[in-house]
């Protein structure tokens, strides 16, 4: 079909209007769709839209997620801080261990950091936690109890004693606080071992755009383990809590930026000394009190867990499952030796 000059001009005008409308639509919806676009291949400038999905651990919309998370047992001693990669974890657990110190168990799912660590040894209750996330457990060292437990093959695990080629010591810190690894090497090994089959990763409940949690004011929170004092201060502008340890901003070594979180869950447990080294035994299915800190308020409730392969459920005082703000969560597992206060 042939067109005269006037028809061609009209078609060009309509095309320009359509392009402008599409640009406005893309910009306006960028917050939702930007994370669902990906390059179709090297050298391609045209994005393709994949089916969006929700990260079950953060509530964020994304285009792709790996088949399962991995957990790195992470040193939290004075000589280990600042740790690397911690800001890329979707969830971070902090557990009490022997001697009044604590250990971090970050769960890496939506982001795979280049450098993670320093890595330290396993405890049975760390493994209990990893089971509910269907995660691969990565560690450097283990207690006798954790060694026996892991070798019973309750969960896939990567030990530095077996796969030392993906771990290395850095000269910037003294041993044993200097064992690092690489997220990409971990995932390469997961694939080689055939552990990359799709898993049904546990899901949290999240607040809708217009929902707000109600509770007591909580904009300044102290969670004090015996040898390290954690503080979270709420920033109303960002809706996040800024984390400090022992009076100093808590930073990711890889970014040199202060770590923040959208939610803090305090999970109260009972512990008892297990051996002459002071190692602890913690029952991760016993249930107990819980407090959610989010949006600058504290929501009190309980936690329960059917069995070690089921998710831990946090409910408020009315028995309804707690809803988190979209974003990362720190889960502070505290026993009788840990003080929690807020204002």
C-alpha positions in Angstrom: 0.0 0.0 0.0 1.3 3.4 -0.9 0.9 6.6 1.2 1.0 10.2 0.2 3.2 12.7 2.1 0.3 13.9 4.3 -0.5 10.3 5.3 3.2 9.5 6.0 3.4 12.7 8.2 0.3 11.6 10.2 1.7 8.1 10.7 5.0 9.5 12.0 3.1 11.8 14.4 1.1 8.9 15.7 4.3 6.8 16.1 6.0 9.6 18.1 3.0 9.8 20.4 3.0 6.1 20.9 6.7 6.0 21.8 6.3 8.9 24.3 3.4 7.1 25.9 5.5 3.9 26.2 8.4 5.8 27.7 6.1 7.4 30.3 4.6 4.0 31.1 8.0 2.4 31.5 9.3 5.2 33.8 6.1 5.2 35.8 6.1 1.5 36.3 9.9 1.3 36.8 9.7 0.6 40.5 7.8 -2.6 39.8 9.2 -3.8 36.5 12.9 -2.7 36.6 13.9 -5.7 38.6 12.1 -8.1 36.2 14.0 -7.0 33.1 17.2 -8.7 31.9 19.5 -8.5 28.9 18.7 -11.1 26.3 22.4 -11.7 25.7 25.8 -10.0 25.4 25.5 -7.0 23.2 21.8 -6.8 23.2 20.3 -3.5 24.3 16.6 -4.6 24.2 15.2 -5.9 27.5 12.8 -8.8 27.7 10.3 -9.1 30.4 10.2 -12.3 32.4 7.3 -13.4 34.6 7.8 -11.5 37.9 7.9 -13.4 41.2 8.1 -12.5 44.8 11.2 -13.3 46.9 9.7 -15.4 49.8 12.3 -14.1 52.2 12.2 -10.4 51.5 8.8 -9.8 49.7 10.7 -8.0 46.9 9.6 -8.4 43.2 12.3 -10.0 41.1 12.7 -11.8 37.8 14.8 -14.7 38.8 15.9 -16.6 42.0 18.3 -19.5 42.4 16.9 -22.9 43.3 17.8 -22.6 46.9 19.8 -20.4 49.4 23.1 -21.1 51.1 24.1 -20.2 54.6 27.6 -19.3 55.6 28.5 -19.8 59.3 30.2 -16.4 59.9 32.6 -15.3 62.6 31.3 -12.5 64.8 34.2 -12.0 67.2 35.9 -8.6 67.6 38.8 -9.8 65.4 36.4 -10.8 62.6 34.5 -7.6 62.2 33.8 -6.0 59.8 32.5 -9.0 57.8 32.2 -9.1 54.0 29.1 -9.7 52.0 26.7 -9.4 55.0 24.7 -6.6 53.4 23.7 -8.9 50.5 22.1 -11.5 52.7 18.3 -11.6 52.6 18.1 -12.7 56.2 20.8 -12.7 59.0 20.5 -14.8 62.1 22.6 -14.0 65.2 23.0 -16.9 67.7 24.5 -17.1 71.1 27.5 -19.5 71.4 29.9 -20.6 74.1 31.8 -17.9 76.0 29.0 -15.3 75.7 30.0 -14.5 72.1 27.6 -14.7 69.2 27.8 -16.1 65.6 26.1 -14.8 62.5 24.3 -17.1 60.0 23.5 -15.0 56.9 21.2 -16.5 54.3 22.2 -15.7 50.8 19.5 -16.1 48.2 18.6 -13.2 45.9 22.2 -11.9 45.7 25.5 -13.8 45.5 28.4 -11.7 46.9 31.9 -12.1 45.5 33.6 -12.3 48.9 31.9 -13.7 52.0 33.3 -14.3 55.5 35.2 -14.8 57.6 33.7 -18.3 58.0 33.7 -20.2 61.3 32.6 -23.5 62.7 29.1 -25.1 62.8 26.8 -25.8 65.7 23.9 -28.2 65.6 21.3 -25.4 66.0 22.7 -23.5 63.1 22.0 -26.6 61.0 18.5 -26.8 62.4 17.9 -23.3 61.2 19.3 -24.0 57.7 17.0 -27.0 57.3 13.9 -24.8 57.4 15.2 -22.7 54.5 16.2 -25.8 52.4 19.7 -24.2 52.3 23.1 -25.6 51.6 25.2 -25.0 54.8 28.8 -23.7 54.4 31.2 -23.6 57.2 34.9 -23.8 58.3 35.1 -26.2 61.3 32.5 -27.8 63.5 31.9 -28.9 67.1 31.9 -32.7 67.6 28.1 -32.6 67.9 27.7 -30.6 64.6 30.2 -32.9 62.8 28.2 -36.0 63.7 24.9 -34.2 62.8 26.1 -33.0 59.4 27.7 -36.3 58.5 24.3 -37.9 59.0 23.4 -36.1 55.7 20.4 -34.2 57.1 21.3 -31.3 54.8 23.8 -30.6 52.0 26.9 -29.0 53.4 30.3 -27.6 52.2 33.1 -27.9 54.7 36.4 -26.2 54.4 38.0 -29.4 55.5 36.7 -31.2 52.4 36.6 -28.3 49.9 39.5 -26.2 51.0 40.2 -25.1 47.5 37.3 -22.6 47.6 38.5 -21.1 51.0 41.4 -18.9 51.6 43.1 -17.0 54.4 43.5 -13.2 54.2 46.5 -11.4 55.7 44.4 -8.5 56.9 43.1 -10.4 59.9 44.7 -12.9 62.3 43.6 -16.6 62.3 41.1 -18.0 63.0 39.2 -14.9 62.0 40.4 -14.7 58.4 38.9 -17.6 56.4 37.0 -16.3 53.4 35.3 -17.8 50.3 33.5 -16.6 47.2 29.8 -16.8 46.5 30.3 -17.8 42.9 32.6 -20.6 43.9 30.1 -21.9 46.3 27.4 -22.0 43.7 29.7 -23.6 41.2 30.3 -26.4 43.7 26.5 -26.7 44.5 25.9 -27.3 40.8 28.7 -29.8 40.5 27.3 -31.8 43.4 23.8 -31.8 42.0 22.4 -29.8 44.9 20.8 -27.2 42.7 17.4 -28.9 42.3 14.5 -26.5 42.9 13.5 -26.3 46.5 10.3 -25.1 48.2 11.9 -22.3 50.2 9.9 -21.1 53.2 7.8 -18.0 52.9 7.2 -15.0 55.2 4.1 -12.8 55.2 4.6 -9.2 54.2 2.7 -5.9 54.7 0.8 -4.5 51.8 1.4 -1.0 50.4 -1.2 0.6 52.7 -0.7 -1.7 55.7 1.1 -0.6 58.9 2.0 -2.6 62.0 0.7 -1.3 65.2 2.6 -1.6 68.5 4.6 0.1 71.1 7.1 2.8 70.0 10.5 1.2 69.3 13.0 3.5 67.5 16.0 2.7 69.7 16.6 -1.0 70.3 19.4 -2.6 72.3 20.1 -6.4 72.0 23.1 -7.1 74.2 24.9 -10.4 74.1 27.6 -10.7 76.8 30.5 -9.7 74.6 28.9 -7.5 71.9 26.2 -4.9 72.3 23.9 -4.4 69.3 21.9 -1.3 68.7 19.3 -0.5 66.1 18.1 3.0 65.4 15.0 3.6 63.3 15.3 6.0 60.4 11.8 7.2 59.5 12.9 8.7 56.2 14.1 5.3 54.9 11.9 3.0 57.0 15.0 1.0 58.0 17.0 0.4 61.1 20.7 1.3 61.2 22.7 -1.3 63.0 25.7 -0.6 65.4 27.8 -2.9 67.4 29.7 -1.8 70.6 28.9 1.8 69.9 30.2 1.9 66.3 28.3 1.7 63.0 28.2 -1.9 61.8 29.6 -1.9 58.3 30.0 -4.4 55.5 33.7 -4.7 54.8 33.1 -5.0 51.0 31.1 -1.7 50.8 32.3 0.2 53.9 28.6 1.2 54.3 26.5 0.8 57.5 24.3 -2.2 57.4 20.5 -1.5 57.7 17.5 -3.8 57.9 13.7 -3.4 57.4 12.8 -5.8 60.2 14.2 -7.3 63.4 12.7 -10.4 64.9 13.7 -11.4 68.4 13.3 -15.2 68.9 13.5 -16.1 72.6 15.0 -19.6 73.3 16.2 -21.6 76.2 19.8 -22.9 76.2 21.8 -25.2 78.4 25.6 -25.9 78.5 26.3 -29.1 76.6 30.0 -29.9 77.3 33.1 -28.8 79.2 33.9 -26.3 76.4 30.8 -24.4 77.3 29.0 -25.2 74.0 25.3 -24.7 74.1 22.3 -26.9 73.3 19.3 -25.0 71.9 16.0 -26.6 71.0 14.8 -24.9 67.7 11.3 -26.4 67.9 10.5 -25.7 71.5 8.6 -22.4 70.9 8.7 -19.3 73.0 8.2 -15.6 73.1 9.0 -13.3 70.1 9.0 -9.6 69.3 8.9 -8.1 65.8 10.4 -4.6 65.4 9.3 -2.9 62.2 8.1 0.6 61.1 9.4 1.9 64.4 7.1 -0.2 66.6 7.4 -3.4 68.6 4.9 -6.2 68.1 4.9 -8.9 70.8 3.9 -12.5 70.2 5.1 -16.1 70.1 7.0 -18.4 67.8 6.5 -22.1 67.1 7.8 -24.8 64.8 6.2 -28.1 64.0 9.4 -30.0 63.3 13.0 -29.3 62.0 11.9 -29.5 58.3 9.0 -27.0 58.8 9.2 -23.2 59.0 9.2 -21.2 62.2 6.0 -19.3 62.5 5.9 -16.0 64.3 2.4 -14.8 65.5 1.2 -11.7 67.3 -0.8 -11.8 70.6 -4.0 -12.4 68.6 -2.6 -15.5 67.1 -2.2 -14.0 63.6 1.0 -14.5 61.7 3.3 -11.4 61.9 3.7 -9.5 58.7 7.1 -8.1 57.8 8.0 -5.0 55.9 9.4 -5.7 52.5 13.2 -5.9 52.7 15.8 -7.7 54.8 15.4 -9.1 58.2 17.7 -9.8 61.1 16.6 -12.6 63.4 18.1 -12.3 66.9 18.0 -15.6 68.7 18.4 -14.7 72.3 18.6 -16.9 75.5 18.5 -15.9 79.2 22.0 -14.3 78.9 20.9 -11.7 76.3 19.3 -8.4 77.3 16.7 -6.8 75.1 15.3 -3.3 75.6 13.8 -0.6 73.5 12.3 2.9 73.6 
